[in-house]
Structure formats: C-alpha cells, structure tokens
Amino acid sequence: MTDEVRIGRYTVGEGNPVYVIGEIGLNHNGDVEIAKKLVDVAALAGAQAVKFQKRTPAISTPEHMKDVPRETPWGTMTYLEYRYRVEFDRDQYLEVGEYADSKGLDWFASPWDEPAVDFLEDLDVVAHKVASASVTDLGLLRRLRDTGKPIILSTGMSTLEQIDRAVEVLGTEKLVMLHATSTYPLPPEEANLLMIDTLRQRYGVPIGYSGHEPGLQISLAAVAMGAVAVERHITLDRAMWGSDHAASLEPHGLMSLVRDIRIIGTAKGDGVKRVFPGELAPLSKLRRVDA
C-alpha cells in the first residue's frame, strides 16, 4: 500500500492538503500569454499544480481525422493542421514552465504518445499524467514507468480489468489514481463517487477525482468522501473558442472551489471524539446531569 506520493513541492495522500490541479490542457489555444494568465488564475486560487496536454500530432491524431476540415479562429484548416497550431514547442513550454515555477506551482502534462514522453522528460517535468483515453496504451505506459517519475492515472472510460492491466504495467510505488467519468459535461447520475473508495480498496494508492461537471458540488463531495487530489479544467472565459472551455471553471469558480476544499479539509478533523473548547460554555450552561 502506498499511503502518499511526493510530487514536486507537495505530498499527495491522506493527512495532506488536497492536491488541486488546474487543468489548462489546450485552453491556452496555442498562446503563451493566455497560458500565463491561466497559471496566474491557478496560483491566485491556491492550487498546487497546473497541467497541460502534449501530443505529437502526426502520431496521436487518428488517421480518419487528419484531413477533416475544421473551422478555427485562424481560418479553415485540416484537423491535423489545427493540432499542430495549438501545440507548444520546447521554448514555449520552457517559458510557461518557468513562469509556473515562479508562482510556486508544479507543472506537468498528459503525453498522448511515446515521443511526447521524451519531449516532457527533456523538460524535466515533476510528474506525468495519464489521460483516461490512454489507459489501454501499454506502450505509452511502459515508457512512462521507465521515467521513474510519479504517475497520475485517470480512470475514465475504462473497465476495472483495463485499469488492472495499466496498474500492472505502472506499478503502485509512485502512483496516484483519479476517479473520473469522461462525459462532457458530467451529469450527476454518472459521477459514481463511491468509486473513490472502491479504487482505494482495490489498489491501495492515493485516490483523487478528475471532474468535468458544471459547478462545484460534485468535486466538493468527492473531497468529503476522501479524494486526496482534485483536477478541474480551467479557462479565462467559458465562451472562448475551443472544445474544453465550456466544461471548464472560470477564475471565480476555481477560487471558490479551492476555498471550499480547504474548509472541508479543516472540517474533516481527525476522527477522535473530544469535547472542544467552544463546547465548554454551552456544556456548563445546558447539561443538567453529569456523567
């Protein structure tokens, strides 16, 4: 059993502050300045990390999608051209990564193919994230395992048998898992938050939650039910162009989420029954019969 995992500046696990990840993904729309503004949002809200997505478009784009036309803010282009348009290169990642580091945030990404792992390793990221879509990509998982870095594994769109196989490849020594349902946006009836305990009992590693729901309630309930990490997509404005903005939290939403997560963390206590100092005056005033 792995009770906690060290990621960058922080320890993830029971008894530690919930590790909040602002998922920038591709919500920067290929613009370094937008990415920096989103880093600012995460830092101001009190998150501990920001996460991106890294693809080698020629490899990770499905063949049947490559030549499909897509309307973009930069004009009509093929889906493959669009994928290249929104990818950061090495210098851009260095700039954004250094900026995140200056704000006290861990930063890492979800690599969607094996060369993307090598790209991120060259930048010396503190961890790697496995997107739910990649749970069954065993070659990618082996490449990630061989880095020796902590791995955060999302479990959406996957069966327990598929997750079992992924865990066999990755091992559990430096593994954090996130319960997730990959419906965008997520309806409450598909949240299935009791899976947090199911995963904890089955794998014995720290379990968090990756949410795609509107609002904050389900993410906050996940924390109350024991999630030790929470990942949510963030955006400057849900009306911005791009596929993930509508299912993301705007700055005020992220600030409210982190604030309430910290309140829940304090309110959970330690499970030891005691008479608290604030109860002494009511005790003296109201209790008629002593034990």
BASEPA-687721 format. One record per residue (C-alpha): residue in one letter; x, y, z. Coordinates in steps of 0.05 Angstrom, whole numbers, always signed. Example, Ala and Ser with C-alpha at 12.3 -4.5 7.8 and 13.67 -1.06 7.14 Angstrom:
BEGIN
+----+--------+--------+--------+
| aa |     c1 |     c2 |     c3 |
+----+--------+--------+--------+
|  A |   +246 |    -90 |   +156 |
|  S |   +273 |    -21 |   +143 |
+----+--------+--------+--------+
! end
This chain:
BEGIN
+----+--------+--------+--------+
| aa |     c1 |     c2 |     c3 |
+----+--------+--------+--------+
|  M |     +0 |     +0 |     +0 |
|  T |    +25 |    +70 |    -19 |
|  D |     -3 |   +120 |    +31 |
|  E |    +26 |   +181 |     -2 |
|  V |    +66 |   +203 |    -63 |
|  R |   +113 |   +262 |    -68 |
|  I |   +100 |   +305 |   -130 |
|  G |   +146 |   +366 |   -138 |
|  R |   +138 |   +411 |    -78 |
|  Y |    +79 |   +373 |    -48 |
|  T |    +59 |   +307 |    -17 |
|  V |     -6 |   +275 |    -41 |
|  G |    -43 |   +230 |     +6 |
|  E |    -87 |   +225 |    +68 |
|  G |    -69 |   +276 |   +120 |
|  N |    -42 |   +326 |    +70 |
|  P |    -78 |   +385 |    +38 |
|  V |   -118 |   +363 |    -23 |
|  Y |    -73 |   +370 |    -84 |
|  V |   -111 |   +416 |   -131 |
|  I |    -92 |   +413 |   -205 |
|  G |   -114 |   +467 |   -253 |
|  E |   -121 |   +431 |   -320 |
|  I |   -101 |   +482 |   -372 |
|  G |    -98 |   +428 |   -426 |
|  L |   -105 |   +463 |   -493 |
|  N |   -146 |   +520 |   -464 |
|  H |    -87 |   +566 |   -479 |
|  N |   -107 |   +559 |   -553 |
|  G |    -34 |   +559 |   -572 |
|  D |    -20 |   +626 |   -539 |
|  V |    +35 |   +631 |   -487 |
|  E |     +5 |   +695 |   -457 |
|  I |    -62 |   +660 |   -446 |
|  A |    -25 |   +602 |   -414 |
|  K |     +9 |   +650 |   -366 |
|  K |    -57 |   +683 |   -348 |
|  L |    -85 |   +614 |   -331 |
|  V |    -23 |   +600 |   -288 |
|  D |    -39 |   +665 |   -252 |
|  V |   -110 |   +641 |   -241 |
|  A |    -87 |   +575 |   -211 |
|  A |    -36 |   +609 |   -166 |
|  L |    -84 |   +662 |   -141 |
|  A |   -137 |   +609 |   -126 |
|  G |    -87 |   +569 |    -84 |
|  A |    -79 |   +508 |   -129 |
|  Q |    -15 |   +469 |   -124 |
|  A |     -5 |   +450 |   -198 |
|  V |    -23 |   +464 |   -269 |
|  K |    -27 |   +412 |   -323 |
|  F |    -22 |   +414 |   -399 |
|  Q |    -30 |   +363 |   -456 |
|  K |    +26 |   +344 |   -502 |
|  R |    +17 |   +309 |   -568 |
|  T |    +59 |   +292 |   -628 |
|  P |     +1 |   +307 |   -677 |
|  A |    +25 |   +263 |   -734 |
|  I |    +24 |   +203 |   -686 |
|  S |    -33 |   +218 |   -638 |
|  T |    -84 |   +244 |   -688 |
|  P |   -129 |   +186 |   -714 |
|  E |   -119 |   +174 |   -788 |
|  H |   -192 |   +184 |   -804 |
|  M |   -190 |   +253 |   -772 |
|  K |   -126 |   +282 |   -802 |
|  D |   -157 |   +312 |   -865 |
|  V |   -224 |   +331 |   -836 |
|  P |   -235 |   +407 |   -845 |
|  R |   -241 |   +448 |   -781 |
|  E |   -264 |   +519 |   -773 |
|  T |   -216 |   +556 |   -727 |
|  P |   -200 |   +628 |   -706 |
|  W |   -142 |   +623 |   -755 |
|  G |   -186 |   +602 |   -814 |
|  T |   -207 |   +535 |   -842 |
|  M |   -153 |   +481 |   -836 |
|  T |   -148 |   +406 |   -831 |
|  Y |   -155 |   +375 |   -762 |
|  L |    -81 |   +355 |   -765 |
|  E |    -61 |   +427 |   -782 |
|  Y |   -103 |   +451 |   -723 |
|  R |    -69 |   +402 |   -676 |
|  Y |     -1 |   +430 |   -696 |
|  R |    -27 |   +501 |   -689 |
|  V |    -45 |   +493 |   -615 |
|  E |    +17 |   +453 |   -593 |
|  F |    +72 |   +489 |   -555 |
|  D |   +143 |   +476 |   -576 |
|  R |   +202 |   +467 |   -529 |
|  D |   +217 |   +541 |   -520 |
|  Q |   +144 |   +557 |   -506 |
|  Y |   +139 |   +502 |   -454 |
|  L |   +203 |   +526 |   -421 |
|  E |   +175 |   +596 |   -417 |
|  V |   +108 |   +574 |   -388 |
|  G |   +140 |   +522 |   -342 |
|  E |   +189 |   +573 |   -314 |
|  Y |   +131 |   +620 |   -303 |
|  A |    +91 |   +567 |   -266 |
|  D |   +152 |   +551 |   -223 |
|  S |   +160 |   +625 |   -206 |
|  K |    +88 |   +624 |   -180 |
|  G |   +102 |   +564 |   -134 |
|  L |    +63 |   +515 |   -178 |
|  D |    +83 |   +445 |   -200 |
|  W |    +72 |   +435 |   -274 |
|  F |    +67 |   +374 |   -318 |
|  A |    +27 |   +346 |   -376 |
|  S |    -10 |   +287 |   -404 |
|  P |    +32 |   +258 |   -460 |
|  W |    -11 |   +225 |   -513 |
|  D |    +44 |   +186 |   -548 |
|  E |   +113 |   +159 |   -533 |
|  P |   +154 |   +215 |   -566 |
|  A |   +114 |   +264 |   -524 |
|  V |   +141 |   +228 |   -462 |
|  D |   +212 |   +240 |   -486 |
|  F |   +195 |   +313 |   -501 |
|  L |   +169 |   +324 |   -430 |
|  E |   +227 |   +286 |   -398 |
|  D |   +275 |   +333 |   -434 |
|  L |   +239 |   +390 |   -397 |
|  D |   +246 |   +351 |   -331 |
|  V |   +173 |   +354 |   -310 |
|  V |   +160 |   +333 |   -238 |
|  A |   +108 |   +280 |   -257 |
|  H |    +67 |   +252 |   -315 |
|  K |     -8 |   +247 |   -323 |
|  V |    -42 |   +190 |   -360 |
|  A |   -106 |   +214 |   -393 |
|  S |   -166 |   +168 |   -389 |
|  A |   -161 |   +157 |   -464 |
|  S |    -91 |   +128 |   -455 |
|  V |   -106 |    +76 |   -401 |
|  T |   -101 |    +19 |   -452 |
|  D |    -39 |    +46 |   -488 |
|  L |    +10 |     -3 |   -456 |
|  G |    +70 |    +21 |   -497 |
|  L |    +59 |    +92 |   -471 |
|  L |    +50 |    +66 |   -400 |
|  R |   +116 |    +28 |   -403 |
|  R |   +152 |    +89 |   -428 |
|  L |   +122 |   +129 |   -371 |
|  R |   +140 |    +76 |   -320 |
|  D |   +212 |    +76 |   -344 |
|  T |   +219 |   +150 |   -328 |
|  G |   +216 |   +135 |   -254 |
|  K |   +172 |   +196 |   -244 |
|  P |   +107 |   +198 |   -204 |
|  I |    +47 |   +179 |   -247 |
|  I |    -24 |   +206 |   -241 |
|  L |    -73 |   +158 |   -275 |
|  S |   -143 |   +179 |   -294 |
|  T |   -193 |   +122 |   -299 |
|  G |   -250 |   +149 |   -342 |
|  M |   -279 |   +108 |   -400 |
|  S |   -244 |    +45 |   -372 |
|  T |   -265 |    -21 |   -341 |
|  L |   -233 |    -47 |   -277 |
|  E |   -198 |   -100 |   -318 |
|  Q |   -167 |    -47 |   -362 |
|  I |   -145 |     -8 |   -301 |
|  D |   -117 |    -72 |   -270 |
|  R |    -73 |    -81 |   -331 |
|  A |    -50 |     -9 |   -330 |
|  V |    -31 |    -15 |   -257 |
|  E |     +7 |    -80 |   -271 |
|  V |    +50 |    -41 |   -320 |
|  L |    +58 |    +23 |   -279 |
|  G |    +66 |     -8 |   -210 |
|  T |    +39 |    +26 |   -148 |
|  E |   +101 |    +56 |   -114 |
|  K |    +93 |   +126 |   -145 |
|  L |    +21 |   +121 |   -169 |
|  V |    -37 |   +168 |   -155 |
|  M |   -104 |   +149 |   -187 |
|  L |   -161 |   +196 |   -204 |
|  H |   -232 |   +171 |   -207 |
|  A |   -264 |   +201 |   -269 |
|  T |   -323 |   +195 |   -315 |
|  S |   -306 |   +220 |   -385 |
|  T |   -373 |   +252 |   -401 |
|  Y |   -371 |   +326 |   -420 |
|  P |   -406 |   +357 |   -385 |
|  L |   -415 |   +305 |   -330 |
|  P |   -487 |   +293 |   -305 |
|  P |   -494 |   +276 |   -231 |
|  E |   -522 |   +207 |   -245 |
|  E |   -456 |   +187 |   -279 |
|  A |   -409 |   +215 |   -225 |
|  N |   -408 |   +149 |   -185 |
|  L |   -367 |   +179 |   -128 |
|  L |   -369 |   +114 |    -88 |
|  M |   -316 |    +90 |   -137 |
|  I |   -266 |   +132 |    -97 |
|  D |   -269 |    +81 |    -41 |
|  T |   -273 |    +23 |    -90 |
|  L |   -208 |    +44 |   -123 |
|  R |   -174 |    +57 |    -55 |
|  Q |   -193 |    -12 |    -30 |
|  R |   -173 |    -47 |    -95 |
|  Y |   -106 |    -13 |   -109 |
|  G |    -82 |    +15 |    -42 |
|  V |    -56 |    +81 |    -72 |
|  P |    -78 |   +154 |    -62 |
|  I |   -143 |   +166 |    -98 |
|  G |   -166 |   +233 |   -124 |
|  Y |   -221 |   +259 |   -171 |
|  S |   -219 |   +289 |   -240 |
|  G |   -284 |   +325 |   -255 |
|  H |   -319 |   +351 |   -317 |
|  E |   -384 |   +372 |   -285 |
|  P |   -416 |   +441 |   -286 |
|  G |   -410 |   +473 |   -218 |
|  L |   -372 |   +453 |   -156 |
|  Q |   -417 |   +407 |   -116 |
|  I |   -393 |   +340 |   -142 |
|  S |   -319 |   +358 |   -134 |
|  L |   -332 |   +382 |    -63 |
|  A |   -370 |   +318 |    -48 |
|  A |   -311 |   +278 |    -74 |
|  V |   -265 |   +313 |    -24 |
|  A |   -314 |   +299 |    +32 |
|  M |   -313 |   +226 |    +10 |
|  G |   -237 |   +222 |    +15 |
|  A |   -208 |   +246 |    -51 |
|  V |   -137 |   +270 |    -38 |
|  A |   -129 |   +306 |   -104 |
|  V |   -177 |   +344 |   -149 |
|  E |   -166 |   +362 |   -222 |
|  R |   -211 |   +411 |   -259 |
|  H |   -205 |   +444 |   -327 |
|  I |   -196 |   +520 |   -322 |
|  T |   -208 |   +576 |   -371 |
|  L |   -208 |   +651 |   -373 |
|  D |   -278 |   +650 |   -403 |
|  R |   -323 |   +591 |   -419 |
|  A |   -346 |   +626 |   -482 |
|  M |   -276 |   +624 |   -513 |
|  W |   -265 |   +583 |   -576 |
|  G |   -243 |   +511 |   -563 |
|  S |   -271 |   +443 |   -544 |
|  D |   -257 |   +444 |   -469 |
|  H |   -274 |   +515 |   -449 |
|  A |   -349 |   +502 |   -438 |
|  A |   -334 |   +447 |   -387 |
|  S |   -282 |   +488 |   -350 |
|  L |   -282 |   +531 |   -288 |
|  E |   -273 |   +606 |   -296 |
|  P |   -227 |   +643 |   -247 |
|  H |   -281 |   +656 |   -195 |
|  G |   -303 |   +584 |   -198 |
|  L |   -233 |   +558 |   -185 |
|  M |   -223 |   +606 |   -127 |
|  S |   -289 |   +583 |    -96 |
|  L |   -271 |   +510 |   -106 |
|  V |   -203 |   +515 |    -73 |
|  R |   -231 |   +557 |    -16 |
|  D |   -285 |   +505 |     -1 |
|  I |   -237 |   +447 |     -9 |
|  R |   -193 |   +477 |    +45 |
|  I |   -254 |   +488 |    +91 |
|  I |   -274 |   +415 |    +82 |
|  G |   -203 |   +393 |    +96 |
|  T |   -204 |   +431 |   +162 |
|  A |   -274 |   +408 |   +180 |
|  K |   -259 |   +333 |   +170 |
|  G |   -216 |   +333 |   +232 |
|  D |   -182 |   +270 |   +257 |
|  G |   -240 |   +225 |   +277 |
|  V |   -222 |   +227 |   +351 |
|  K |   -282 |   +246 |   +395 |
|  R |   -267 |   +301 |   +445 |
|  V |   -301 |   +360 |   +478 |
|  F |   -277 |   +421 |   +441 |
|  P |   -262 |   +488 |   +476 |
|  G |   -321 |   +520 |   +442 |
|  E |   -367 |   +470 |   +475 |
|  L |   -347 |   +486 |   +547 |
|  A |   -392 |   +546 |   +557 |
|  P |   -454 |   +510 |   +528 |
|  L |   -436 |   +449 |   +570 |
|  S |   -433 |   +490 |   +634 |
|  K |   -498 |   +524 |   +617 |
|  L |   -541 |   +468 |   +589 |
|  R |   -520 |   +400 |   +618 |
|  R |   -562 |   +383 |   +679 |
|  V |   -536 |   +313 |   +696 |
|  D |   -461 |   +298 |   +700 |
|  A |   -435 |   +230 |   +679 |
+----+--------+--------+--------+
! end
